[in-house]
Amino acid sequence: MQITKFSDIALRVMMAVAHDADRLFGITELSTRFRVSKNHMTKVIQSLIGEGYLKSVRGRHGGIQIAKSPSSITLGDIVRCTETTTRIINCKTADCPLYPECNLQGILNDANDAFYAALDQHVLANVAKQNSELDRVLNRSD
């Protein structure tokens, strides 16, 4: 299972804002930190704001910050809201001559379910918890 770059960025942003929950982050700062274009970062952040995971604070000293408790957000929640499809394969729309007799769809659906079940076992608070190494990585100046 491979997640999209969009979901990858969303997970990293959520880790950063959860790690330093009282701080406001700017889009330029985050796009520089994660080496992503400002345009792409803006799309990711807008999506996370729309889903209620981030909130935007306007004004000269504004930015974004986490909107929910990191202990109430699973990694599965984040990936589900940022992936355009949550299924590995959708045999009903594919031009597969084996459908509906093929057993592959059930196996892949089981694998997909296991992937999300594993992500659901981990809350954002645990992966973003304070530690010196994560502090160093998130606060370095490149």
Buried (B, 14 or more C-beta within 10 A) or exposed (E): EEBEEBBBBBBBBBBBBBBBEEEBBEBEBBBBBBEBEEEBBBBBBBBBBEBEBBBBEEEEEEBBBBBBEBEEBBBBBBBBBBBEEEEBBEBEEEEBEEEEEEEEBEEBBEEBEEBBEEBBEEBBBEBBEEEEEBEEEBEEEE
